Amino acid sequence: MGIGTKLSILRSQTKYSQQDIAEKLGIDRNTYANWESEKTEPCASQISKLAEVYDVTVSELFEEEKIIENPINEQE
């Protein structure tokens, strides 16, 4: 799973739009969309900003099991 897929999962869990995230990062929506579609990757300076926006650590952005867990979907 690439970083784009992880970003898409995180965004869907937060209910933000691509535009919302782009505005929080101070970038164009198309730039963010390209990250999610894995046409391009975020530069190193944006990684920590992404972690902050999604309230995760930088390492969690790169750990599959941390990102794909969604407590909302867990059955009790």
PyMOL Python script that loads the backbone (N, CA, C, O; Angstrom):
from pymol import cmd

cmd.read_pdbstr("""\
ATOM      1  N   MET A   1       0.853  -1.170   0.000  1.00  0.00           N
ATOM      2  CA  MET A   1       0.000   0.000   0.000  1.00  0.00           C
ATOM      3  C   MET A   1       0.899   1.234   0.000  1.00  0.00           C
ATOM      4  O   MET A   1       1.801   1.356   0.829  1.00  0.00           O
ATOM      5  N   GLY A   2       0.649   2.128  -0.920  1.00  0.00           N
ATOM      6  CA  GLY A   2       1.448   3.339  -1.021  1.00  0.00           C
ATOM      7  C   GLY A   2       0.915   4.457  -0.145  1.00  0.00           C
ATOM      8  O   GLY A   2      -0.164   4.355   0.437  1.00  0.00           O
ATOM      9  N   ILE A   3       1.689   5.519  -0.065  1.00  0.00           N
ATOM     10  CA  ILE A   3       1.312   6.660   0.763  1.00  0.00           C
ATOM     11  C   ILE A   3      -0.001   7.280   0.287  1.00  0.00           C
ATOM     12  O   ILE A   3      -0.778   7.774   1.104  1.00  0.00           O
ATOM     13  N   GLY A   4      -0.257   7.262  -1.015  1.00  0.00           N
ATOM     14  CA  GLY A   4      -1.500   7.833  -1.532  1.00  0.00           C
ATOM     15  C   GLY A   4      -2.726   7.115  -1.013  1.00  0.00           C
ATOM     16  O   GLY A   4      -3.712   7.748  -0.635  1.00  0.00           O
ATOM     17  N   THR A   5      -2.667   5.797  -0.993  1.00  0.00           N
ATOM     18  CA  THR A   5      -3.775   5.000  -0.467  1.00  0.00           C
ATOM     19  C   THR A   5      -3.987   5.294   1.013  1.00  0.00           C
ATOM     20  O   THR A   5      -5.123   5.413   1.472  1.00  0.00           O
ATOM     21  N   LYS A   6      -2.901   5.408   1.750  1.00  0.00           N
ATOM     22  CA  LYS A   6      -3.000   5.711   3.179  1.00  0.00           C
ATOM     23  C   LYS A   6      -3.620   7.081   3.404  1.00  0.00           C
ATOM     24  O   LYS A   6      -4.450   7.257   4.295  1.00  0.00           O
ATOM     25  N   LEU A   7      -3.210   8.058   2.587  1.00  0.00           N
ATOM     26  CA  LEU A   7      -3.786   9.393   2.714  1.00  0.00           C
ATOM     27  C   LEU A   7      -5.281   9.373   2.418  1.00  0.00           C
ATOM     28  O   LEU A   7      -6.064  10.045   3.088  1.00  0.00           O
ATOM     29  N   SER A   8      -5.662   8.610   1.428  1.00  0.00           N
ATOM     30  CA  SER A   8      -7.080   8.504   1.065  1.00  0.00           C
ATOM     31  C   SER A   8      -7.882   7.879   2.201  1.00  0.00           C
ATOM     32  O   SER A   8      -8.983   8.335   2.509  1.00  0.00           O
ATOM     33  N   ILE A   9      -7.338   6.842   2.820  1.00  0.00           N
ATOM     34  CA  ILE A   9      -8.013   6.181   3.943  1.00  0.00           C
ATOM     35  C   ILE A   9      -8.149   7.145   5.115  1.00  0.00           C
ATOM     36  O   ILE A   9      -9.220   7.262   5.710  1.00  0.00           O
ATOM     37  N   LEU A  10      -7.072   7.825   5.439  1.00  0.00           N
ATOM     38  CA  LEU A  10      -7.127   8.786   6.543  1.00  0.00           C
ATOM     39  C   LEU A  10      -8.143   9.882   6.269  1.00  0.00           C
ATOM     40  O   LEU A  10      -8.906  10.270   7.154  1.00  0.00           O
ATOM     41  N   ARG A  11      -8.146  10.373   5.051  1.00  0.00           N
ATOM     42  CA  ARG A  11      -9.085  11.450   4.708  1.00  0.00           C
ATOM     43  C   ARG A  11     -10.524  10.967   4.824  1.00  0.00           C
ATOM     44  O   ARG A  11     -11.384  11.696   5.319  1.00  0.00           O
ATOM     45  N   SER A  12     -10.791   9.756   4.377  1.00  0.00           N
ATOM     46  CA  SER A  12     -12.162   9.244   4.463  1.00  0.00           C
ATOM     47  C   SER A  12     -12.579   9.033   5.919  1.00  0.00           C
ATOM     48  O   SER A  12     -13.754   9.185   6.253  1.00  0.00           O
ATOM     49  N   GLN A  13     -11.634   8.688   6.780  1.00  0.00           N
ATOM     50  CA  GLN A  13     -11.942   8.510   8.199  1.00  0.00           C
ATOM     51  C   GLN A  13     -12.260   9.841   8.870  1.00  0.00           C
ATOM     52  O   GLN A  13     -13.041   9.885   9.821  1.00  0.00           O
ATOM     53  N   THR A  14     -11.665  10.919   8.387  1.00  0.00           N
ATOM     54  CA  THR A  14     -11.895  12.233   8.985  1.00  0.00           C
ATOM     55  C   THR A  14     -13.059  12.966   8.349  1.00  0.00           C
ATOM     56  O   THR A  14     -13.521  13.973   8.886  1.00  0.00           O
ATOM     57  N   LYS A  15     -13.537  12.486   7.229  1.00  0.00           N
ATOM     58  CA  LYS A  15     -14.651  13.105   6.491  1.00  0.00           C
ATOM     59  C   LYS A  15     -14.275  14.441   5.845  1.00  0.00           C
ATOM     60  O   LYS A  15     -15.151  15.207   5.445  1.00  0.00           O
ATOM     61  N   TYR A  16     -12.975  14.717   5.744  1.00  0.00           N
ATOM     62  CA  TYR A  16     -12.531  15.915   5.035  1.00  0.00           C
ATOM     63  C   TYR A  16     -12.578  15.677   3.531  1.00  0.00           C
ATOM     64  O   TYR A  16     -12.462  14.540   3.071  1.00  0.00           O
ATOM     65  N   SER A  17     -12.746  16.747   2.773  1.00  0.00           N
ATOM     66  CA  SER A  17     -12.623  16.665   1.320  1.00  0.00           C
ATOM     67  C   SER A  17     -11.161  16.907   0.957  1.00  0.00           C
ATOM     68  O   SER A  17     -10.372  17.360   1.787  1.00  0.00           O
ATOM     69  N   GLN A  18     -10.812  16.606  -0.276  1.00  0.00           N
ATOM     70  CA  GLN A  18      -9.462  16.912  -0.738  1.00  0.00           C
ATOM     71  C   GLN A  18      -9.202  18.410  -0.635  1.00  0.00           C
ATOM     72  O   GLN A  18      -8.100  18.832  -0.286  1.00  0.00           O
ATOM     73  N   GLN A  19     -10.205  19.199  -0.935  1.00  0.00           N
ATOM     74  CA  GLN A  19     -10.066  20.660  -0.849  1.00  0.00           C
ATOM     75  C   GLN A  19      -9.794  21.094   0.585  1.00  0.00           C
ATOM     76  O   GLN A  19      -8.960  21.967   0.823  1.00  0.00           O
ATOM     77  N   ASP A  20     -10.499  20.483   1.550  1.00  0.00           N
ATOM     78  CA  ASP A  20     -10.272  20.813   2.959  1.00  0.00           C
ATOM     79  C   ASP A  20      -8.819  20.573   3.354  1.00  0.00           C
ATOM     80  O   ASP A  20      -8.187  21.424   3.979  1.00  0.00           O
ATOM     81  N   ILE A  21      -8.299  19.408   2.984  1.00  0.00           N
ATOM     82  CA  ILE A  21      -6.923  19.064   3.342  1.00  0.00           C
ATOM     83  C   ILE A  21      -5.947  20.000   2.635  1.00  0.00           C
ATOM     84  O   ILE A  21      -4.991  20.478   3.246  1.00  0.00           O
ATOM     85  N   ALA A  22      -6.180  20.261   1.366  1.00  0.00           N
ATOM     86  CA  ALA A  22      -5.301  21.156   0.609  1.00  0.00           C
ATOM     87  C   ALA A  22      -5.240  22.533   1.265  1.00  0.00           C
ATOM     88  O   ALA A  22      -4.165  23.122   1.375  1.00  0.00           O
ATOM     89  N   GLU A  23      -6.379  23.042   1.698  1.00  0.00           N
ATOM     90  CA  GLU A  23      -6.409  24.347   2.354  1.00  0.00           C
ATOM     91  C   GLU A  23      -5.639  24.323   3.670  1.00  0.00           C
ATOM     92  O   GLU A  23      -4.935  25.280   3.994  1.00  0.00           O
ATOM     93  N   LYS A  24      -5.767  23.235   4.432  1.00  0.00           N
ATOM     94  CA  LYS A  24      -5.038  23.119   5.689  1.00  0.00           C
ATOM     95  C   LYS A  24      -3.528  23.099   5.454  1.00  0.00           C
ATOM     96  O   LYS A  24      -2.756  23.582   6.283  1.00  0.00           O
ATOM     97  N   LEU A  25      -3.117  22.539   4.322  1.00  0.00           N
ATOM     98  CA  LEU A  25      -1.692  22.439   3.997  1.00  0.00           C
ATOM     99  C   LEU A  25      -1.180  23.654   3.226  1.00  0.00           C
ATOM    100  O   LEU A  25       0.028  23.837   3.081  1.00  0.00           O
ATOM    101  N   GLY A  26      -2.094  24.476   2.737  1.00  0.00           N
ATOM    102  CA  GLY A  26      -1.696  25.641   1.945  1.00  0.00           C
ATOM    103  C   GLY A  26      -1.210  25.275   0.560  1.00  0.00           C
ATOM    104  O   GLY A  26      -0.301  25.905   0.019  1.00  0.00           O
ATOM    105  N   ILE A  27      -1.833  24.232  -0.018  1.00  0.00           N
ATOM    106  CA  ILE A  27      -1.455  23.777  -1.360  1.00  0.00           C
ATOM    107  C   ILE A  27      -2.691  23.726  -2.248  1.00  0.00           C
ATOM    108  O   ILE A  27      -3.815  23.880  -1.770  1.00  0.00           O
ATOM    109  N   ASP A  28      -2.480  23.511  -3.530  1.00  0.00           N
ATOM    110  CA  ASP A  28      -3.568  23.373  -4.486  1.00  0.00           C
ATOM    111  C   ASP A  28      -4.235  22.008  -4.321  1.00  0.00           C
ATOM    112  O   ASP A  28      -3.562  21.025  -4.013  1.00  0.00           O
ATOM    113  N   ARG A  29      -5.553  21.941  -4.524  1.00  0.00           N
ATOM    114  CA  ARG A  29      -6.270  20.675  -4.397  1.00  0.00           C
ATOM    115  C   ARG A  29      -5.716  19.632  -5.363  1.00  0.00           C
ATOM    116  O   ARG A  29      -5.630  18.455  -5.013  1.00  0.00           O
ATOM    117  N   ASN A  30      -5.340  20.048  -6.572  1.00  0.00           N
ATOM    118  CA  ASN A  30      -4.805  19.096  -7.548  1.00  0.00           C
ATOM    119  C   ASN A  30      -3.504  18.467  -7.062  1.00  0.00           C
ATOM    120  O   ASN A  30      -3.237  17.296  -7.331  1.00  0.00           O
ATOM    121  N   THR A  31      -2.706  19.237  -6.354  1.00  0.00           N
ATOM    122  CA  THR A  31      -1.469  18.690  -5.798  1.00  0.00           C
ATOM    123  C   THR A  31      -1.797  17.572  -4.822  1.00  0.00           C
ATOM    124  O   THR A  31      -1.196  16.499  -4.870  1.00  0.00           O
ATOM    125  N   TYR A  32      -2.758  17.829  -3.932  1.00  0.00           N
ATOM    126  CA  TYR A  32      -3.148  16.795  -2.967  1.00  0.00           C
ATOM    127  C   TYR A  32      -3.770  15.593  -3.684  1.00  0.00           C
ATOM    128  O   TYR A  32      -3.465  14.449  -3.348  1.00  0.00           O
ATOM    129  N   ALA A  33      -4.617  15.838  -4.645  1.00  0.00           N
ATOM    130  CA  ALA A  33      -5.251  14.748  -5.403  1.00  0.00           C
ATOM    131  C   ALA A  33      -4.189  13.874  -6.073  1.00  0.00           C
ATOM    132  O   ALA A  33      -4.335  12.653  -6.130  1.00  0.00           O
ATOM    133  N   ASN A  34      -3.134  14.491  -6.574  1.00  0.00           N
ATOM    134  CA  ASN A  34      -2.052  13.723  -7.198  1.00  0.00           C
ATOM    135  C   ASN A  34      -1.323  12.850  -6.187  1.00  0.00           C
ATOM    136  O   ASN A  34      -0.834  11.777  -6.537  1.00  0.00           O
ATOM    137  N   TRP A  35      -1.246  13.295  -4.942  1.00  0.00           N
ATOM    138  CA  TRP A  35      -0.641  12.451  -3.903  1.00  0.00           C
ATOM    139  C   TRP A  35      -1.498  11.225  -3.655  1.00  0.00           C
ATOM    140  O   TRP A  35      -0.987  10.108  -3.577  1.00  0.00           O
ATOM    141  N   GLU A  36      -2.817  11.438  -3.530  1.00  0.00           N
ATOM    142  CA  GLU A  36      -3.710  10.306  -3.271  1.00  0.00           C
ATOM    143  C   GLU A  36      -3.723   9.315  -4.431  1.00  0.00           C
ATOM    144  O   GLU A  36      -3.810   8.106  -4.214  1.00  0.00           O
ATOM    145  N   SER A  37      -3.637   9.814  -5.647  1.00  0.00           N
ATOM    146  CA  SER A  37      -3.655   8.928  -6.810  1.00  0.00           C
ATOM    147  C   SER A  37      -2.265   8.374  -7.118  1.00  0.00           C
ATOM    148  O   SER A  37      -2.089   7.598  -8.057  1.00  0.00           O
ATOM    149  N   GLU A  38      -1.293   8.778  -6.328  1.00  0.00           N
ATOM    150  CA  GLU A  38       0.094   8.333  -6.435  1.00  0.00           C
ATOM    151  C   GLU A  38       0.737   8.710  -7.761  1.00  0.00           C
ATOM    152  O   GLU A  38       1.645   8.028  -8.235  1.00  0.00           O
ATOM    153  N   LYS A  39       0.260   9.807  -8.361  1.00  0.00           N
ATOM    154  CA  LYS A  39       0.930  10.369  -9.536  1.00  0.00           C
ATOM    155  C   LYS A  39       2.204  11.071  -9.097  1.00  0.00           C
ATOM    156  O   LYS A  39       3.206  11.068  -9.813  1.00  0.00           O
ATOM    157  N   THR A  40       2.157  11.674  -7.912  1.00  0.00           N
ATOM    158  CA  THR A  40       3.328  12.290  -7.292  1.00  0.00           C
ATOM    159  C   THR A  40       3.296  11.954  -5.811  1.00  0.00           C
ATOM    160  O   THR A  40       2.297  11.445  -5.301  1.00  0.00           O
ATOM    161  N   GLU A  41       4.402  12.243  -5.122  1.00  0.00           N
ATOM    162  CA  GLU A  41       4.468  12.003  -3.689  1.00  0.00           C
ATOM    163  C   GLU A  41       4.700  13.325  -2.975  1.00  0.00           C
ATOM    164  O   GLU A  41       5.324  14.231  -3.527  1.00  0.00           O
ATOM    165  N   PRO A  42       4.199  13.440  -1.750  1.00  0.00           N
ATOM    166  CA  PRO A  42       4.446  14.667  -0.996  1.00  0.00           C
ATOM    167  C   PRO A  42       5.938  14.812  -0.704  1.00  0.00           C
ATOM    168  O   PRO A  42       6.636  13.826  -0.469  1.00  0.00           O
ATOM    169  N   CYS A  43       6.410  16.051  -0.724  1.00  0.00           N
ATOM    170  CA  CYS A  43       7.810  16.289  -0.396  1.00  0.00           C
ATOM    171  C   CYS A  43       7.999  16.121   1.114  1.00  0.00           C
ATOM    172  O   CYS A  43       7.036  16.124   1.882  1.00  0.00           O
ATOM    173  N   ALA A  44       9.219  15.980   1.505  1.00  0.00           N
ATOM    174  CA  ALA A  44       9.539  15.723   2.913  1.00  0.00           C
ATOM    175  C   ALA A  44       8.954  16.781   3.840  1.00  0.00           C
ATOM    176  O   ALA A  44       8.508  16.462   4.942  1.00  0.00           O
ATOM    177  N   SER A  45       8.952  18.026   3.407  1.00  0.00           N
ATOM    178  CA  SER A  45       8.438  19.089   4.268  1.00  0.00           C
ATOM    179  C   SER A  45       6.935  18.984   4.496  1.00  0.00           C
ATOM    180  O   SER A  45       6.427  19.517   5.482  1.00  0.00           O
ATOM    181  N   GLN A  46       6.219  18.312   3.608  1.00  0.00           N
ATOM    182  CA  GLN A  46       4.772  18.160   3.752  1.00  0.00           C
ATOM    183  C   GLN A  46       4.382  16.952   4.611  1.00  0.00           C
ATOM    184  O   GLN A  46       3.263  16.889   5.120  1.00  0.00           O
ATOM    185  N   ILE A  47       5.290  16.006   4.770  1.00  0.00           N
ATOM    186  CA  ILE A  47       4.977  14.786   5.531  1.00  0.00           C
ATOM    187  C   ILE A  47       4.583  15.121   6.968  1.00  0.00           C
ATOM    188  O   ILE A  47       3.578  14.615   7.467  1.00  0.00           O
ATOM    189  N   SER A  48       5.361  15.965   7.632  1.00  0.00           N
ATOM    190  CA  SER A  48       5.029  16.296   9.020  1.00  0.00           C
ATOM    191  C   SER A  48       3.730  17.095   9.099  1.00  0.00           C
ATOM    192  O   SER A  48       2.982  16.959  10.067  1.00  0.00           O
ATOM    193  N   LYS A  49       3.456  17.918   8.103  1.00  0.00           N
ATOM    194  CA  LYS A  49       2.201  18.666   8.078  1.00  0.00           C
ATOM    195  C   LYS A  49       1.016  17.713   7.904  1.00  0.00           C
ATOM    196  O   LYS A  49      -0.025  17.888   8.537  1.00  0.00           O
ATOM    197  N   LEU A  50       1.179  16.710   7.048  1.00  0.00           N
ATOM    198  CA  LEU A  50       0.119  15.718   6.864  1.00  0.00           C
ATOM    199  C   LEU A  50      -0.153  14.969   8.162  1.00  0.00           C
ATOM    200  O   LEU A  50      -1.306  14.750   8.531  1.00  0.00           O
ATOM    201  N   ALA A  51       0.910  14.579   8.848  1.00  0.00           N
ATOM    202  CA  ALA A  51       0.751  13.869  10.120  1.00  0.00           C
ATOM    203  C   ALA A  51      -0.006  14.737  11.113  1.00  0.00           C
ATOM    204  O   ALA A  51      -0.864  14.243  11.845  1.00  0.00           O
ATOM    205  N   GLU A  52       0.304  16.014  11.142  1.00  0.00           N
ATOM    206  CA  GLU A  52      -0.375  16.924  12.058  1.00  0.00           C
ATOM    207  C   GLU A  52      -1.852  17.067  11.704  1.00  0.00           C
ATOM    208  O   GLU A  52      -2.709  17.026  12.587  1.00  0.00           O
ATOM    209  N   VAL A  53      -2.149  17.233  10.428  1.00  0.00           N
ATOM    210  CA  VAL A  53      -3.539  17.387   9.984  1.00  0.00           C
ATOM    211  C   VAL A  53      -4.359  16.154  10.340  1.00  0.00           C
ATOM    212  O   VAL A  53      -5.500  16.266  10.788  1.00  0.00           O
ATOM    213  N   TYR A  54      -3.769  14.973  10.139  1.00  0.00           N
ATOM    214  CA  TYR A  54      -4.491  13.734  10.403  1.00  0.00           C
ATOM    215  C   TYR A  54      -4.331  13.227  11.842  1.00  0.00           C
ATOM    216  O   TYR A  54      -4.862  12.175  12.199  1.00  0.00           O
ATOM    217  N   ASP A  55      -3.596  13.983  12.657  1.00  0.00           N
ATOM    218  CA  ASP A  55      -3.395  13.638  14.064  1.00  0.00           C
ATOM    219  C   ASP A  55      -2.803  12.233  14.227  1.00  0.00           C
ATOM    220  O   ASP A  55      -3.277  11.423  15.024  1.00  0.00           O
ATOM    221  N   VAL A  56      -1.759  11.978  13.450  1.00  0.00           N
ATOM    222  CA  VAL A  56      -1.002  10.735  13.541  1.00  0.00           C
ATOM    223  C   VAL A  56       0.470  11.099  13.588  1.00  0.00           C
ATOM    224  O   VAL A  56       0.839  12.240  13.311  1.00  0.00           O
ATOM    225  N   THR A  57       1.309  10.142  13.935  1.00  0.00           N
ATOM    226  CA  THR A  57       2.744  10.381  13.878  1.00  0.00           C
ATOM    227  C   THR A  57       3.222  10.166  12.453  1.00  0.00           C
ATOM    228  O   THR A  57       2.540   9.541  11.641  1.00  0.00           O
ATOM    229  N   VAL A  58       4.399  10.689  12.165  1.00  0.00           N
ATOM    230  CA  VAL A  58       4.974  10.489  10.835  1.00  0.00           C
ATOM    231  C   VAL A  58       5.155   8.997  10.578  1.00  0.00           C
ATOM    232  O   VAL A  58       4.883   8.520   9.476  1.00  0.00           O
ATOM    233  N   SER A  59       5.610   8.260  11.581  1.00  0.00           N
ATOM    234  CA  SER A  59       5.813   6.818  11.389  1.00  0.00           C
ATOM    235  C   SER A  59       4.495   6.102  11.106  1.00  0.00           C
ATOM    236  O   SER A  59       4.468   5.127  10.355  1.00  0.00           O
ATOM    237  N   GLU A  60       3.401   6.578  11.704  1.00  0.00           N
ATOM    238  CA  GLU A  60       2.100   5.947  11.446  1.00  0.00           C
ATOM    239  C   GLU A  60       1.663   6.134   9.990  1.00  0.00           C
ATOM    240  O   GLU A  60       0.917   5.313   9.457  1.00  0.00           O
ATOM    241  N   LEU A  61       2.119   7.199   9.352  1.00  0.00           N
ATOM    242  CA  LEU A  61       1.789   7.380   7.929  1.00  0.00           C
ATOM    243  C   LEU A  61       2.384   6.267   7.080  1.00  0.00           C
ATOM    244  O   LEU A  61       1.898   5.982   5.985  1.00  0.00           O
ATOM    245  N   PHE A  62       3.445   5.636   7.595  1.00  0.00           N
ATOM    246  CA  PHE A  62       4.133   4.610   6.823  1.00  0.00           C
ATOM    247  C   PHE A  62       3.921   3.202   7.364  1.00  0.00           C
ATOM    248  O   PHE A  62       4.512   2.253   6.847  1.00  0.00           O
ATOM    249  N   GLU A  63       3.090   3.044   8.393  1.00  0.00           N
ATOM    250  CA  GLU A  63       2.775   1.728   8.952  1.00  0.00           C
ATOM    251  C   GLU A  63       1.375   1.340   8.541  1.00  0.00           C
ATOM    252  O   GLU A  63       0.403   1.954   8.982  1.00  0.00           O
ATOM    253  N   GLU A  64       1.260   0.327   7.703  1.00  0.00           N
ATOM    254  CA  GLU A  64      -0.044  -0.080   7.178  1.00  0.00           C
ATOM    255  C   GLU A  64      -1.068  -0.365   8.258  1.00  0.00           C
ATOM    256  O   GLU A  64      -2.185   0.149   8.202  1.00  0.00           O
ATOM    257  N   GLU A  65      -0.709  -1.171   9.236  1.00  0.00           N
ATOM    258  CA  GLU A  65      -1.699  -1.595  10.222  1.00  0.00           C
ATOM    259  C   GLU A  65      -2.214  -0.437  11.066  1.00  0.00           C
ATOM    260  O   GLU A  65      -3.353  -0.485  11.531  1.00  0.00           O
ATOM    261  N   LYS A  66      -1.424   0.586  11.272  1.00  0.00           N
ATOM    262  CA  LYS A  66      -1.872   1.735  12.056  1.00  0.00           C
ATOM    263  C   LYS A  66      -2.897   2.564  11.285  1.00  0.00           C
ATOM    264  O   LYS A  66      -3.829   3.112  11.874  1.00  0.00           O
ATOM    265  N   ILE A  67      -2.727   2.651   9.993  1.00  0.00           N
ATOM    266  CA  ILE A  67      -3.570   3.508   9.175  1.00  0.00           C
ATOM    267  C   ILE A  67      -4.889   2.829   8.808  1.00  0.00           C
ATOM    268  O   ILE A  67      -5.930   3.485   8.783  1.00  0.00           O
ATOM    269  N   ILE A  68      -4.861   1.542   8.527  1.00  0.00           N
ATOM    270  CA  ILE A  68      -6.070   0.907   8.027  1.00  0.00           C
ATOM    271  C   ILE A  68      -7.044   0.522   9.130  1.00  0.00           C
ATOM    272  O   ILE A  68      -8.180   0.138   8.853  1.00  0.00           O
ATOM    273  N   GLU A  69      -6.600   0.625  10.389  1.00  0.00           N
ATOM    274  CA  GLU A  69      -7.543   0.372  11.475  1.00  0.00           C
ATOM    275  C   GLU A  69      -8.561   1.492  11.507  1.00  0.00           C
ATOM    276  O   GLU A  69      -8.214   2.669  11.406  1.00  0.00           O
ATOM    277  N   ASN A  70      -9.802   1.121  11.648  1.00  0.00           N
ATOM    278  CA  ASN A  70     -10.861   2.129  11.717  1.00  0.00           C
ATOM    279  C   ASN A  70     -11.816   1.697  12.813  1.00  0.00           C
ATOM    280  O   ASN A  70     -12.660   0.831  12.583  1.00  0.00           O
ATOM    281  N   PRO A  71     -11.705   2.278  13.996  1.00  0.00           N
ATOM    282  CA  PRO A  71     -12.537   1.834  15.117  1.00  0.00           C
ATOM    283  C   PRO A  71     -14.032   1.976  14.851  1.00  0.00           C
ATOM    284  O   PRO A  71     -14.834   1.287  15.481  1.00  0.00           O
ATOM    285  N   ILE A  72     -14.413   2.837  13.950  1.00  0.00           N
ATOM    286  CA  ILE A  72     -15.828   3.008  13.630  1.00  0.00           C
ATOM    287  C   ILE A  72     -16.401   1.745  12.995  1.00  0.00           C
ATOM    288  O   ILE A  72     -17.571   1.419  13.196  1.00  0.00           O
ATOM    289  N   ASN A  73     -15.574   1.039  12.231  1.00  0.00           N
ATOM    290  CA  ASN A  73     -16.024  -0.165  11.532  1.00  0.00           C
ATOM    291  C   ASN A  73     -15.896  -1.433  12.362  1.00  0.00           C
ATOM    292  O   ASN A  73     -16.367  -2.493  11.949  1.00  0.00           O
ATOM    293  N   GLU A  74     -15.261  -1.337  13.532  1.00  0.00           N
ATOM    294  CA  GLU A  74     -15.103  -2.539  14.358  1.00  0.00           C
ATOM    295  C   GLU A  74     -16.437  -2.944  14.962  1.00  0.00           C
ATOM    296  O   GLU A  74     -17.199  -2.105  15.443  1.00  0.00           O
ATOM    297  N   GLN A  75     -16.702  -4.221  14.931  1.00  0.00           N
ATOM    298  CA  GLN A  75     -17.940  -4.727  15.517  1.00  0.00           C
ATOM    299  C   GLN A  75     -17.690  -5.122  16.951  1.00  0.00           C
ATOM    300  O   GLN A  75     -16.623  -5.645  17.273  1.00  0.00           O
ATOM    301  N   GLU A  76     -18.641  -4.885  17.805  1.00  0.00           N
ATOM    302  CA  GLU A  76     -18.491  -5.249  19.210  1.00  0.00           C
ATOM    303  C   GLU A  76     -19.079  -6.616  19.462  1.00  0.00           C
ATOM    304  O   GLU A  76     -19.049  -7.102  20.593  1.00  0.00           O
TER     305      GLU A  76
END
""", "prot")
cmd.dss("prot")
cmd.show_as("cartoon", "prot")
cmd.util.cbc("prot")
cmd.orient("prot")
